Amino acid sequence: MRVLGIDPGVSGGLGLITPEGASAIVMPASGLTAAIRAMRADLVVIEAVHSMPGQGVASCFTFGQGFGRILEAVESLDLASLRVTPQKWKAATIGSCPIKNDKAAARAWGKQAAIDLVHARWPGLSLKAS
């Protein structure tokens, strides 16, 4: 099975896991539908995100447009998809955060733990924009 994960965040991207290995690209500025089509996914898992308290109206609007663009691309390709909250995928993959009283530090821990997990499983996979 070919599973495509999509992180719609500001520095998001597309990550494909197949029986042969994994690949990742940064979120394309254009050609999103073509990029998703080229990955030939059997299932698309989209991080279920929402606006955050303290975000400005303009940034929320821009973020929502980007998220809508992803949903439209996946729907237009008639791909099976599901949305998973960050809390669920993190609990299933990296476990619970040991940091309890500092949201910024907990967020940073979660991002680093996820990166470390990917590098351990797929050592040659680059997660940086080229």
Disulfide bonds with the S-S distance in Angstrom:
none
